[in-house]
Every structure is written in C-alpha cells, then in structure tokens.
Amino acid sequence: MDVTDDVPGFAGFNLIEPSDYAARGYPHPLFTKLRREQPVFRWERTQGPPFWAITKYDDLVAIGKDPARFLNGPRIVLQNKPEVEDLFPKTLIQMDPPKHTDYRKAVSKRFTPGKMRHLHADIEKIATEIIDGLLARGLESECDFVHEVSAPLPIAVIGWMLGVPKADWPLLFDWTNRTIGATDPDFQTPGKDSRESSMEAMAELFTYFTHLVAEKRRNPTDDLVSVFAHLEVNGEPIPEIDVLTWCLIIVVAGNETTRNATSGGLLAFVENPEQMRRVQQNPALLPSAVEEIVRWTSPIIHFARTATEDVELRGRKIRKGDVLGLFYPSANRDEEIFEDPFNFRVDRSPNRHIGFGVGEHYCLGAHVARLELEMVFKHLLPRFAEIELAGPVTRLHSALVGGVKSLPIRYRLHANR
C-alpha cells in the first residue's frame, strides 16, 4: 500500500494534481504523515517526471540555501501530465547564480523596507478606497470577498507601482488568472488547453508591455516599468525579453500570492473568531497577525529544484538530475518548528515561517505583501461586529498556488465605527 492511500479524507490525493487541491484544499493530514514517516518521499504517481517530495522545514531551508547543488532553472513547477518543451522565457524565480544574483541586485533597492515606508501612504490610500467601497453597502450585507477586496487590492497596487494606467488594471487581473490559473477550467480560453491558454495570455501581456516600455523609455517616470526599461547589469542594458519578463513576474507573483493570503487570512478569522476579537481589542497584534496569516495560508504550494550532484538526505539517495518538490504548506506546519502548528494564533512568536521562501529566492516583494495585508486588516477588522460564511468556498485548480476563487461572506458592522 502507498503511504498516501490510508489518510482519512485524503486517500489517493495527488500532490501535483490541480483538481485535488480544488476539491479538498491543502492535504495537511497527508503532509503530516509524510513528515513523520517519509519526509523525503519518492513520488511516482505522476504522468510527468517522478520527484522527491520534501516536506520538513529544515530540509526546505537547507535546499533553499544551497543553489549550487539544487537548481531552479531546469524546472520550477511540477505537473501531473506528460512533459512538454517549456517555451516560456525564464523569469527571476527560474534563474540561478550568477545571473539571478546580478538581476536581483539591480532592482532590490526598489523593494527595501525603507523604500516601502515611502509608499506606505499611497498603498494605504488604495486599500482604504477599496474597503470603503465594500463598507458603503450598509451595516449588514453579503459579498464575495475575493471579488470585492482581495483581488482588486493587489492588482491596484501592482498596476500603480508598475505605472500601468488605471483603466488597464483589469487587463492585469485577466492575464494573471489565465497565466497562473490556466489549469483551472474557469480561466482557460474556450477551445484551448491550459498550456495554450497560458501562452495566449503571456503573449498579450508581452505585447502590452512592449508598448508601455517604449513609452517609458521616451518619457520615464517614477515607476517600475521605467526602472526595467532602463535596467543595466554589469554596465550593459538587459535584453528586451528580460525587460518583459520583469514585468511578467511582478504582475503575476505580486498579484496571486497577496490575493490568496488576503482571502485565506479572512477565512482564518471567520473560522477563528476569538483571534479576530484579539486583534480588534489590541491592534498592536496586527503585525504578528500578518505573519501568522502568511504561515497559515502558505499561498505557494510548491516549487521544484534539480540536483546537480548525488546527495544523501535523511538516508535517501538523491541522484544528479533528480527533481525535488518543496512543499511550503507542509514546512509551515512542521511540529518540530512551530508550537501548536494547527492552531491559528495572531500572537505567535517566534514565527519563522517560510511563506515568502528562503535563501536567494526569498520573495522580492515580501515588504509590499506585508504592507497590503496590514492595510486591509487594519481598516477592515475593527468594523466587523459579526462575520460568517454565506456559501461554499471555491478553490483554484492549481498545484502551484493555493488560490481561493470565491469567498462569500455575510457580515454586520459596528454602527459607530
């Protein structure tokens, strides 16, 4: 019997099958069993390349900090389908040293905590406008929180930071859904499969940003597209395709992860109302609550690495060329690292989660994501007197991003706030 076959509620769950995540959410009972019994598990149940499922926190950290022995470039995402040629250009997350180091260093000053402090007021203004629109519905109402708050906010912030005209922000939302969410039937182009849908969306995005980059070269402003349009590495302008992949990764990575952390964070408060009350009564808990939201939701399900040499890990022989799947939701529930890992605790300290990754590929936009989350819950939580689900939660068909497509809520607001 396969180690995965006798897990109640998750028997037969496939770690890289998008429909399984849509139907059953994160397989935490399965992750728990793997951490306990086979933390380095050879996963053969796939139509793509077999891989080693890595589920322990310490192992993910060690691999993430060892780019010489574990590469990003050959493969960053595992898929449960026959392998096909990868026609997509490489973005920052698929680069390895020295190129990754050079490219990241070239833009990192735009994403420092100090730079984010200068953006604080603007991001707060965007967040309050979106939340005010929700709360204007009246003291008692219902809505789909994804559509009203958690999707519009990161799109607005990313569009503003890139320098995309506000009228075009909906395009960013559509391209993201069809690129990252292409394995979901709801986001596929009619008559096209996931790969064709994703490539179509990427082509549209590249065409748009080709024109915007040209405009920013003529008339640069204080935005990211202007930065990318004039970016140099080692004294030389970067290739045009790399300018466009910078735009791509900011649009996609800056949207999906924050969107789903926001949705998952509100769902955590709905399911743990005593934790919401704690933040309402003590707003100083908000920064630690944001860290707990990231740990709890772990929006990225997995990334892959490829071994450059033979390695032994927990007694298992990993051969040169073998693929490893790093499962971040599992690491962020590791009992050896986190006390009461299956309890959502807004005062958790320390909280050494790796929801933003680890090592050289630590999320470049982590400061932006934290700020967005803090602004949403700073202005939203104090207003709620009561909140509950108003219907079923629907999840994205994806083994890469733990997406929430729909989060219907019913709420009552405090009349005097």
PyMOL commands that set and color helices and strands:
alter all, ss='L'
color gray80, all
select helices_A, chain A and resi 18-24+28-37+57-64+92-94+99-111+113-135+145-150+152-162+166-180+185-187+194-218+224-229+240-271+273-281+283-297+328-331+359-361+366-383
alter helices_A, ss='H'
color red, helices_A
select strands_A, chain A and resi 40-43+51-54+70-71+140-144+232-233+236-237+302-307+311-313+316-318+323-327+384-389+394-395+404-406+408-413
alter strands_A, ss='S'
color yellow, strands_A
deselect
rebuild
show_as cartoon
